Amino acid sequence: MFTLLHTLFFASFTSVQRSCRYIAPVGALLFGCFFGLQAQNPITGLVFNAQTLEPLPGATVTVLPSGAGTVTDTSGQFTLAAQPPNQRLLVSFIGFQKQETAIPANGRPLRLLLNPATEQLATITVSAYNGHKLLQTPAAIAQLKATDLQQYDNISAIPAINRIPGVKMEQRSMGSYRISIRGSLLRSPFGMRNIKMYLNDMPITDAGGENPINNLDLSLLGNLEVVKGPAGSLYGAGTGGVLLFTTAAAPPMQTTLQTNALWGSYELQQYNATLHTGSNTATLSAAYTRRNWNGYRQHETHRFDGINAIARFFPDDKRTITLMALYADVRFDIAGNIDSAATALNPRQYGGIAKELNAHVDKQRLITGVSQHYRANSRWSNVSSATAFYEVKDNPFGTNNFNSGFKRESGSGFNLRTQTNYHTPQNNYLNARFSAGAEWLHSFLASKNYQNLQGIPGNITEDNELFQSQVTVFGQVNLQLPAQFFLDLGGSYNLNLYRIDQLLATRPDSVNFSANKNLKPVFSPRVGLTKMFTANLSAYASVSRGFAPPAVEEIILPDGKVNTDLTAENGTNYEIGLRGSTPNGRLSADVSAYRLLLDNEILAQGQPAVYYNAGKTLHSGIETALYAQLVNNHSTVLQQLNLWAAYALQQFTFEQYTPDAPDQYKNNQIPGVPKHTFSAGATMTLQAGLYLNAAHYYYAKMPLNNANTDFAPAYHLLNMRTGIKRTFVKHWQTEVFFGINNMLNAQYSSFHNLNAPGKRYFNPSPGINYYGGVSIGVTW
């Protein structure tokens, strides 16, 4: 039996062995045919504007190094013949940063998102107007790209935002910021009022008006669009403006990992790591930042940890899905305000007993969101999003025992938004864009106030639950008329709902002032007209109606009652503007003039503050921004030289302060607004990766109280940063940099406490200070 089995096995093995002589060549042939056929697959893809997610027709797609190429069609699509291995694609479009990417081996279509480059005025598009060109838009809009936002110490966006005329960002302490857009700071003691923020088309401002600028990591931002005044019909009708942030698009088919370290004066340390990775169906951008600072003033330490993650998915040719997660853990001590005498004696001292009361803010906030951009065809599209947030905050406050406390808050909420757009077919009769949608912001805040026992909560004094909702329905029409006129019509219908539940008032010895409060619905229309004189020159005029609802905290009176009389302030803005550039785009200018009359202005009186509608104020101004690209030649020693300048005249005055005393403060300047601001700067790049950035800011003297009896002196700031960027072994990028802030060692206060009791207006800012660092990145 064994012999028989052995014989059969040997015979079978011999037969298989012989067969393999034929199977091997045939298998090799099939293997080669399979991959040869795969290599013959054409290369296809779509090219989008990363800011608006609209397709870019006419973009150039070039194969490197062969030089073969094509352009995208009207839908942003392209097709190329199959290419040999190890080829790459270079995609370019006027007004956008070039992008280089590998060719996918799996043959699936590429999704390429190009980041805007805002040097060429004629090519700039505007998110707030559904992708309209800026030259055709009748509104005051400014844009900053990633290099503008990241030109200096990368601690905050202050140096970049303050180069925009009519906009001022202030810092009380590192981590505590305030922004004003063409507006009074009368109602903004610590944060941002009358302004809304969006990230990648998702609203991140909550219904209470809080703007979480600490949650945004500068290293991931690709663009910031600032809409000034009540000009953004698609975003409600706030009198301040809108900040539209866009994250930079991660290139597909490659991964970049970068680490940054920065050290500076007053024991400043910041460490940052960023990751950009992508395939032809998804991209991911993530960043982590840790920062510590010992403070310029006594009792001004700061600690920060933040994580940002943005993922984009491209399930098919019609949809882009974006997921967002933003987390910030920030703590900063509050040194408090001091008067002019204390500032002159020792600007680094803390105010009163702020240190003994352990005045500080310790806050954690998480924001998550999801959005879908759906493009049904070349005419119909929709963008819908949902975001949610959760936060907790401890805030012991006070500089004396008579006005102190320990505030402990926890809050949550959600934002829902949808917008549908329709473009008419291109023809000689009608060229129009229609947009309509709705937005719902809802927030909940549990706020408890305790006695402050040297930074420890004592007996509870307040226990409130606050609910607020904002509902906006909006619409906008953009029409192209004969003779190169463009007409914009828009409007929004706005509801504001409040509820205050006072839990402490349920005790037998307390009075319950819980109440609901609904503001009267407001319709805010807008009309604008633009005239294009040439391809590089336009003028516009617009009239818009805006309003600003009170924050829920302003509705509660110091005695716990609900101020049922407080309503929204409202106003009408009239504006004209002129934009233009030279034919080559090297020199551009943007000039605007406006007049905003606010009625029912919400004013504050007393300490603690009581808010009421009593005022009428007039905001008149002129804004000018200039940009010049003097050198742009990468074959010379001086490769790039750009200059910019901005000026704002702001004549903001009281027209009527109170009905009982209408002439009180009449024609006085509104405190907190300098009449003149000027900024100018230069960016220079040399061969071998050397660069220099410099910026100068001037702020005229400004009143600190309504009576205009006390003024902050004028001051100049001069900042610079220099460094060298090099690429080694093709894939490694390094940068070493050094910078100086306040080179003139100006004695100034960026953040003022307006109408402060005891004339304690000042939060002195650092004198001359230094920083330096290193960055290392690798791409594969």
C-alpha positions, 0 to 999 in steps of 0.5 A: 500500500505504501509503495502504491501511494508513493507512486501516485504521489510522485506521479502527481507531483511530476505532473504539477511540476511540468504544468508549472512551466506553463502556469508561471509564464501565463500567470506573469502575463496575466499579472502584467496585463492587469497592472498594465491595464490599470496603468492605462486608466486616465487621470481624472479629478475636480478642482475646487475653491477651498474657501467656497467649495465652488468649482474652478473652471479654467484651472491648469493641470500640468504633469511633472516632469513631462509637461503634458497638461489640460484645463478644467471644464465649466464644472471644475473637472479634468481628464488626462491620459494615463502617465508613466510611474513617478509622475506628479500633478501641478494645479494652478489658477490665477488668484490661488496658491499652486498645489502639487500632488502625486497621481493616485495608483488606484485610478480614483478621481482626485479632489483638489482644493486650492487655497486663495492667494489674495494679492490679485484684486481682480481674482478675489472671491467672497464667501459672504456673497456666494462666491462673487468676485470682490470687485462686483460686491457692494460691501466693505470686505477685507481678506487675510490669507494664511501667510498674513495670519502667521507672519509674526509670533503666531500667539494671536491674530492681533498683528494681522487683524489690526492691519484692516482699517476699521477693525481693532483687536485688543488683548487684556491678558494673553488669552483674553481678547476683544474685537471691535469692527467699526463700533463702539466698545460701550457694551463690550467690557471683555469680549466681542459683541455684535460680531458673528464668527464662522469656520468653514461655513459653520457658525461657531458663535453661540446664541449668547453672542460669545465668540470662541476665538481661543478655540481656533489654531492659527497654524490651520487657518487658510483665510479670514474674510471680514465683513464690516457693518450690517452688510452680510445678508446671509449671516443675519443683520448684526451692526458689527460685522462677520468673521469668516474663517476657513481652514487651509486645505490639506493636499491629497496623496501626501502627508506633512508633519510639522513641529514648532517651538517658540520661546520669548520674553517673560518666560513665554513658551509655545509648542505646536504640532500640525498634521496634514494628510490626504488621499483622493477621497479624504483629507485630515488637518490637525493641530495641537498647541501648548503655551505658557507665559509668566506675564508682563504684569504681576498676577498675569500668568497664562496657560493654554492647551488646544486641539483642532481637527478638520476632516473632509470626505469626498464620497462622490463628485457631488458631495463634500462632508466636513467634520470639525472638533475644536477644544481649548483649555485656557487659564489666565490671571487677571491683574486688573485695571489701574489708574494713570498715576499707578501706571506711571509709577509701576505699570507692572503692578496689579490692581487693588487686591486682585492677587489676594482675590486670585482673580482669574479665568479657567475655562474649557470649551469643546466645539464639534460640527459637521457640514455637507456641501452638496452640488446637485449640478452646475446651478443648484447647491446646498450647504447645511451644518450642525454644530454643538458646544459645551463649556465650563468656567471658573472666574473669581473676580474683583480688585476690591471687597465691594465688587468681587465674587466667584462666578462658576458657569457651565453651558451648552448649545447647538447651531443649525444652518442651511443655505440653498443657492441657485445660479441661472444658466449663462445667457444674454437675458438673465444672469443671477444668483439666488440664495435662501436659508435659515439659521437657529442658534440655541444656548443654555447657561447655568450661572452661579455666583458665590462670595470670593474668599481669596479665590475660594467660593463662599456662600452662594449669592446667585443661581440662574439658568439662562436660555437664549435662541436666535432664529434667522431666515435670510435671502439674497439675490445677485443680478447682473444688469446691462452696462456692467451694473450688478444689483444685490438685494437681500434681507433677513427676518430675525427672532430672539427669545430669552428665558431666565430661571432664578433657582435661588429665588425658590427659597421661602425668603426670596422673590422669584424674578424668573421670566420669559422675554421675546424681542419683537421680530426684526426684518433687516433689508439690504440693497447694493449696486456695483458698477464695473468701469473696467476689468480692474476698477469698480464703485459701489453704493449700499444701504442696509438696516442692522440690529444688535440684540442684548446679551442675556446677561444684560437683561438681568438687573443687579437686584435679580429682576429681568429688564423687560424694557430692554430691546435691540439697538438698530440702525441704518448704514449708508456706504459708498466705495471704490476698488481698483488695481493696475492691469497687472494687479501689482498695485491695488486700492480699496476706499470706502466711506460710511455713515451709521446712525444707531437708535436705541443704543444699549448703554451702561450706567453705574457699577455694577452696570445697568443696561438700558435703551436710551442713546442715539449715536452717529458712526461716520468714517472713511477707510483706505487700504493699499497694497503693492507687489513691487517685486515678484521674481524668484530668479533674482536675489530679492525675490519678493517685496510687498508693501501695504498700508491702511488708514481709518478716520472714525468720527463716532459721536453721541447724538442723544444720550438719554431722553431726560437729558438729550443734550448731555454728551452731545457731539462727544466722541464715543469712548474706546474709539481712536479718531485716527488709526494708521498701519503699514508694513512690508514683507521681503523674501531673499534667495536662500530662504531669508525673509523679513516682515515688519509692521507699524501701527499708529493709534491717535489719542482716544476718550476713555469716558463719555464726558471726554474728560480723560484720554488715552495718549496716542502711541506707535507700535513697531513689530518685526520678524526675520528668519530663514526657511530651507528645504533639505533632502527634498522632503525636510523643511526647516525654519529658524526665526527671531522677532521683536514686538514693540520695538519702540518700547512704547508705554501703552494700554491695548485694553481699556476699561471704559467709564471705569470707577475711580478712573482705573482705565488702564491694563498696561501692555508689555514694553519691548519684548523678544521671541525666537524659535524653530520649525521642522517639517517633513513631507512624504 
